[in-house]
Amino acid sequence: MDNEVLIFGLTIAEFEDISLKVCFTALILYMLFIIGNLVKESKAGKYGAMWMFIGLGLGFLGFVAKGFIQKILGIE
């Protein structure tokens, strides 16, 4: 245990786990902002906005669902 490298008082694995969750959350929020900006600039309307969020948001929705499934099944 003395040979483990510490970053901000965390082991490398703990630091990677926390930074992955924080950075991906920030990235997802930024992508939602970008989709919202596309909706506003294209004047898509309510129905078009719904489909833009569904179509462009399915990628990170799958990533979030994977995390929940792992948590529920205890795989993590």
DSSP file (Angstrom, degrees, kcal/mol; ACC not computed):
  #  RESIDUE AA STRUCTURE BP1 BP2  ACC     N-H-->O    O-->H-N    N-H-->O    O-->H-N    TCO  KAPPA ALPHA  PHI   PSI    X-CA   Y-CA   Z-CA
    1    1 A M    >         0   0    0      0, 0.0     3,-0.9     0, 0.0     0, 0.0   0.000 360.0 360.0 360.0 -24.9    0.0    0.0    0.0
    2    2 A D  T 3   +     0   0    0      1,-0.2     0, 0.0     3,-0.0     0, 0.0   0.737 360.0  58.4 -71.2 -21.1    3.0    2.3    0.5
    3    3 A N  T 3  S+     0   0    0      2,-0.1    -1,-0.2     0, 0.0     2,-0.2   0.528  78.9 111.5 -87.5  -5.7    3.9    2.0   -3.2
    4    4 A E  S <  S-     0   0    0     -3,-0.9     2,-0.3     1,-0.1     7,-0.0  -0.488  70.4-124.4 -72.8 136.3    0.5    3.3   -4.5
    5    5 A V        -     0   0    0     -2,-0.2     7,-0.6     2,-0.0     2,-0.4  -0.632  25.5-150.4 -79.7 134.0    0.7    6.7   -6.2
    6    6 A L  E     -A   11   0A   0     -2,-0.3     2,-0.5     5,-0.2     5,-0.2  -0.886  12.8-169.0-110.8 138.0   -1.7    9.2   -4.7
    7    7 A I  E >  S-A   10   0A   0      3,-3.0     3,-1.8    -2,-0.4     8,-0.0  -0.981  82.3 -19.5-124.1 115.8   -3.3   12.1   -6.5
    8    8 A F  T 3  S-     0   0    0     -2,-0.5    -1,-0.1     1,-0.3     3,-0.1   0.826 129.1 -52.8  54.7  34.4   -5.0   14.6   -4.3
    9    9 A G  T 3  S+     0   0    0      1,-0.3     2,-0.3     0, 0.0    -1,-0.3   0.534 120.0 106.1  81.6   7.2   -5.1   12.0   -1.5
   10   10 A L  E <  S-A    7   0A   0     -3,-1.8    -3,-3.0     1,-0.0    -1,-0.3  -0.836  73.1-112.5-115.2 153.7   -6.8    9.4   -3.8
   11   11 A T  E  >  -A    6   0A   0     -2,-0.3     4,-2.5    -5,-0.2     5,-0.2  -0.344  38.9-103.8 -72.8 168.3   -5.4    6.3   -5.4
   12   12 A I  H  > S+     0   0    0     -7,-0.6     4,-2.6     1,-0.2     5,-0.2   0.901 121.5  51.3 -62.6 -41.2   -5.2    6.4   -9.2
   13   13 A A  H  > S+     0   0    0      2,-0.2     4,-2.2     1,-0.2    -1,-0.2   0.912 111.6  46.6 -64.2 -42.6   -8.2    4.1   -9.6
   14   14 A E  H  > S+     0   0    0      2,-0.2     4,-2.3     1,-0.2     5,-0.2   0.914 113.2  49.3 -64.9 -42.7  -10.3    6.3   -7.3
   15   15 A F  H  X S+     0   0    0     -4,-2.5     4,-2.7     1,-0.2     5,-0.2   0.912 111.7  48.9 -62.6 -43.3   -9.2    9.5   -9.1
   16   16 A E  H  X S+     0   0    0     -4,-2.6     4,-2.2    -5,-0.2    -1,-0.2   0.896 111.0  50.5 -64.2 -40.4  -10.0    8.0  -12.5
   17   17 A D  H  X S+     0   0    0     -4,-2.2     4,-1.8     2,-0.2    -2,-0.2   0.930 114.7  42.4 -64.0 -46.4  -13.4    6.8  -11.4
   18   18 A I  H  X S+     0   0    0     -4,-2.3     4,-2.5     1,-0.2     5,-0.2   0.922 115.6  48.3 -67.5 -44.7  -14.4   10.3   -9.9
   19   19 A S  H  X S+     0   0    0     -4,-2.7     4,-2.7    -5,-0.2     5,-0.3   0.857 109.1  54.4 -67.8 -33.3  -12.9   12.2  -12.9
   20   20 A L  H  X S+     0   0    0     -4,-2.2     4,-2.3    -5,-0.2     5,-0.3   0.940 112.0  43.7 -62.5 -46.6  -14.7   10.0  -15.4
   21   21 A K  H  X S+     0   0    0     -4,-1.8     4,-1.8     2,-0.2    -2,-0.2   0.914 117.5  44.8 -66.4 -42.5  -18.1   10.6  -13.8
   22   22 A V  H  X S+     0   0    0     -4,-2.5     4,-2.2     2,-0.2    -2,-0.2   0.933 116.2  45.1 -68.3 -46.0  -17.5   14.3  -13.4
   23   23 A C  H  X S+     0   0    0     -4,-2.7     4,-2.3    -5,-0.2    -2,-0.2   0.894 114.0  48.0 -69.1 -39.6  -16.1   14.9  -16.9
   24   24 A F  H  X S+     0   0    0     -4,-2.3     4,-2.6    -5,-0.3    -1,-0.2   0.872 110.6  52.5 -69.0 -34.9  -18.7   12.8  -18.6
   25   25 A T  H  X S+     0   0    0     -4,-1.8     4,-2.3    -5,-0.3    -2,-0.2   0.934 111.3  46.7 -62.8 -44.6  -21.5   14.6  -16.7
   26   26 A A  H  X S+     0   0    0     -4,-2.2     4,-2.1     1,-0.2    -2,-0.2   0.898 112.4  50.6 -63.2 -40.1  -20.1   17.9  -17.8
   27   27 A L  H  X S+     0   0    0     -4,-2.3     4,-2.3     2,-0.2    -2,-0.2   0.902 110.1  49.4 -64.8 -41.6  -19.8   16.7  -21.4
   28   28 A I  H  X S+     0   0    0     -4,-2.6     4,-2.2     2,-0.2    -2,-0.2   0.913 111.0  49.5 -64.7 -43.1  -23.4   15.5  -21.4
   29   29 A L  H  X S+     0   0    0     -4,-2.3     4,-1.9     1,-0.2    -1,-0.2   0.889 111.1  50.2 -62.7 -38.9  -24.6   18.8  -20.0
   30   30 A Y  H  X S+     0   0    0     -4,-2.1     4,-2.2     2,-0.2    -2,-0.2   0.893 109.1  51.3 -66.1 -39.7  -22.6   20.6  -22.7
   31   31 A M  H  X S+     0   0    0     -4,-2.3     4,-2.5     2,-0.2    -2,-0.2   0.874 107.8  52.6 -66.0 -36.2  -24.1   18.4  -25.4
   32   32 A L  H  X S+     0   0    0     -4,-2.2     4,-2.5     2,-0.2    -1,-0.2   0.897 108.7  50.9 -63.7 -39.1  -27.6   19.2  -24.2
   33   33 A F  H  X S+     0   0    0     -4,-1.9     4,-2.2     2,-0.2    -2,-0.2   0.914 110.2  49.2 -61.8 -42.9  -26.8   22.9  -24.4
   34   34 A I  H  X S+     0   0    0     -4,-2.2     4,-2.3     2,-0.2    -2,-0.2   0.915 111.1  49.0 -64.5 -43.4  -25.6   22.4  -28.0
   35   35 A I  H  X S+     0   0    0     -4,-2.5     4,-2.4     1,-0.2    -1,-0.2   0.919 111.4  50.3 -62.4 -43.0  -28.8   20.5  -28.9
   36   36 A G  H  X S+     0   0    0     -4,-2.5     4,-2.2     1,-0.2    -1,-0.2   0.884 109.7  50.6 -61.4 -38.4  -30.9   23.2  -27.4
   37   37 A N  H  X S+     0   0    0     -4,-2.2     4,-2.6     2,-0.2    -1,-0.2   0.888 109.1  51.1 -67.0 -39.0  -29.0   25.8  -29.3
   38   38 A L  H  X S+     0   0    0     -4,-2.3     4,-2.2     2,-0.2    -2,-0.2   0.902 109.8  50.6 -63.0 -40.8  -29.5   23.9  -32.5
   39   39 A V  H  X>S+     0   0    0     -4,-2.4     5,-1.4     1,-0.2     4,-0.9   0.926 112.3  46.6 -62.2 -44.3  -33.2   23.7  -31.8
   40   40 A K  H  <5S+     0   0    0     -4,-2.2     3,-0.5     1,-0.2    -2,-0.2   0.918 114.7  45.5 -65.8 -43.8  -33.4   27.5  -31.2
   41   41 A E  H  <5S+     0   0    0     -4,-2.6    -1,-0.2     1,-0.2    -2,-0.2   0.832 114.8  47.0 -71.0 -31.6  -31.4   28.4  -34.3
   42   42 A S  H  <5S-     0   0    0     -4,-2.2    -1,-0.2    -5,-0.2    -2,-0.2   0.578  98.6-136.4 -86.3  -7.9  -33.3   26.1  -36.6
   43   43 A K  T  <5 +     0   0    0     -4,-0.9    -3,-0.2    -3,-0.5    -4,-0.1   0.939  40.6 166.6  52.0  52.0  -36.7   27.2  -35.2
   44   44 A A     >< -     0   0    0     -5,-1.4     4,-0.8     1,-0.2     3,-0.1   0.710  31.5-138.1 -74.1 -23.0  -37.8   23.6  -35.2
   45   45 A G  H  >  -     0   0    0     -6,-0.3     4,-2.2     3,-0.2    -1,-0.2  -0.259  39.5 -60.1  84.6 178.7  -40.9   24.0  -33.0
   46   46 A K  H  > S+     0   0    0      2,-0.2     4,-2.2     1,-0.2    -1,-0.2   0.924 135.7  45.2 -68.1 -44.7  -42.0   21.7  -30.2
   47   47 A Y  H  > S+     0   0    0      2,-0.2     4,-1.9     1,-0.2    -1,-0.2   0.917 116.1  45.9 -67.4 -43.3  -42.3   18.5  -32.3
   48   48 A G  H  X S+     0   0    0     -4,-0.8     4,-2.1     2,-0.2    -1,-0.2   0.878 111.3  53.1 -65.8 -37.9  -39.0   19.1  -34.1
   49   49 A A  H  X S+     0   0    0     -4,-2.2     4,-2.5     2,-0.2     5,-0.2   0.904 106.9  52.8 -63.8 -40.7  -37.3   19.9  -30.8
   50   50 A M  H  X S+     0   0    0     -4,-2.2     4,-2.4     1,-0.2    -2,-0.2   0.933 111.5  45.3 -60.2 -45.7  -38.5   16.7  -29.4
   51   51 A W  H  X S+     0   0    0     -4,-1.9     4,-3.0     2,-0.2     5,-0.3   0.836 110.9  53.3 -70.1 -31.8  -37.1   14.6  -32.3
   52   52 A M  H  X S+     0   0    0     -4,-2.1     4,-2.6     2,-0.2     5,-0.3   0.930 111.7  45.0 -67.2 -43.7  -33.8   16.5  -32.2
   53   53 A F  H  X S+     0   0    0     -4,-2.5     4,-1.4     2,-0.2    -2,-0.2   0.900 117.4  45.3 -66.4 -38.8  -33.4   15.8  -28.5
   54   54 A I  H  X S+     0   0    0     -4,-2.4     4,-0.9    -5,-0.2    -2,-0.2   0.961 118.0  42.2 -67.1 -50.4  -34.4   12.1  -29.0
   55   55 A G  H  < S+     0   0    0     -4,-3.0     3,-0.3     1,-0.2     4,-0.2   0.911 124.2  34.3 -65.7 -44.3  -32.2   11.6  -32.1
   56   56 A L  H  < S+     0   0    0     -4,-2.6     4,-0.3    -5,-0.3     3,-0.3   0.694 117.9  53.5 -86.0 -18.2  -29.1   13.4  -30.9
   57   57 A G  H  X S+     0   0    0     -4,-1.4     4,-1.5    -5,-0.3    -1,-0.2   0.526  81.3  86.8 -95.6  -5.5  -29.5   12.4  -27.2
   58   58 A L  H  X S+     0   0    0     -4,-0.9     4,-1.9    -3,-0.3    -1,-0.2   0.820  82.1  62.1 -65.5 -29.7  -29.8    8.6  -27.5
   59   59 A G  H  > S+     0   0    0     -3,-0.3     4,-1.2    -4,-0.2    -1,-0.2   0.958 111.0  34.5 -62.5 -52.6  -26.0    8.1  -27.5
   60   60 A F  H  > S+     0   0    0     -4,-0.3     4,-2.1     1,-0.2    -1,-0.2   0.734 111.4  63.9 -78.2 -18.9  -25.4    9.5  -24.1
   61   61 A L  H  X S+     0   0    0     -4,-1.5     4,-2.5     2,-0.2    -1,-0.2   0.891 102.6  50.3 -66.2 -38.3  -28.7    8.2  -22.8
   62   62 A G  H  X S+     0   0    0     -4,-1.9     4,-2.1     2,-0.2    -2,-0.2   0.875 108.8  51.8 -64.2 -38.1  -27.3    4.7  -23.5
   63   63 A F  H  X S+     0   0    0     -4,-1.2     4,-1.4     2,-0.2    -2,-0.2   0.913 111.9  45.6 -65.6 -42.3  -24.1    5.5  -21.6
   64   64 A V  H  X S+     0   0    0     -4,-2.1     4,-1.9     1,-0.2    -2,-0.2   0.906 111.5  52.5 -66.9 -41.8  -26.1    6.7  -18.5
   65   65 A A  H  X S+     0   0    0     -4,-2.5     4,-2.7     1,-0.2     5,-0.2   0.879 104.5  56.9 -62.1 -37.8  -28.4    3.7  -18.7
   66   66 A K  H  X S+     0   0    0     -4,-2.1     4,-2.3     1,-0.2    -1,-0.2   0.901 106.0  50.3 -60.1 -41.1  -25.4    1.4  -18.7
   67   67 A G  H  X S+     0   0    0     -4,-1.4     4,-2.0     2,-0.2    -1,-0.2   0.910 111.4  47.5 -63.5 -42.9  -24.2    3.0  -15.4
   68   68 A F  H  X S+     0   0    0     -4,-1.9     4,-2.5     2,-0.2    -2,-0.2   0.909 111.5  50.5 -64.7 -41.8  -27.6    2.5  -13.8
   69   69 A I  H  X S+     0   0    0     -4,-2.7     4,-2.5     1,-0.2     6,-0.2   0.910 110.5  49.6 -63.5 -42.2  -27.8   -1.2  -15.0
   70   70 A Q  H  X>S+     0   0    0     -4,-2.3     5,-1.9    -5,-0.2     4,-0.9   0.900 111.8  49.1 -62.2 -39.8  -24.3   -1.9  -13.6
   71   71 A K  H  <5S+     0   0    0     -4,-2.0     3,-0.3     2,-0.2    -2,-0.2   0.911 112.6  47.1 -65.9 -43.3  -25.3   -0.3  -10.3
   72   72 A I  H  <5S+     0   0    0     -4,-2.5    -2,-0.2     1,-0.2    -1,-0.2   0.910 116.3  43.0 -66.2 -43.3  -28.5   -2.3  -10.1
   73   73 A L  H  <5S-     0   0    0     -4,-2.5    -1,-0.2    -5,-0.2    -2,-0.2   0.574 108.0-123.8 -81.0  -9.2  -26.9   -5.6  -11.0
   74   74 A G  T  <5 +     0   0    0     -4,-0.9    -3,-0.2    -3,-0.3    -4,-0.1   0.772  69.4 133.0  74.0  25.9  -23.9   -5.0   -8.7
   75   75 A I      <       0   0    0     -5,-1.9    -4,-0.1    -6,-0.2    -5,-0.1   0.811 360.0 360.0 -77.1 -31.1  -21.4   -5.4  -11.5
   76   76 A E              0   0    0     -6,-0.8    -1,-0.2    -9,-0.1    -5,-0.1   0.464 360.0 360.0 -59.3 360.0  -19.4   -2.3  -10.7
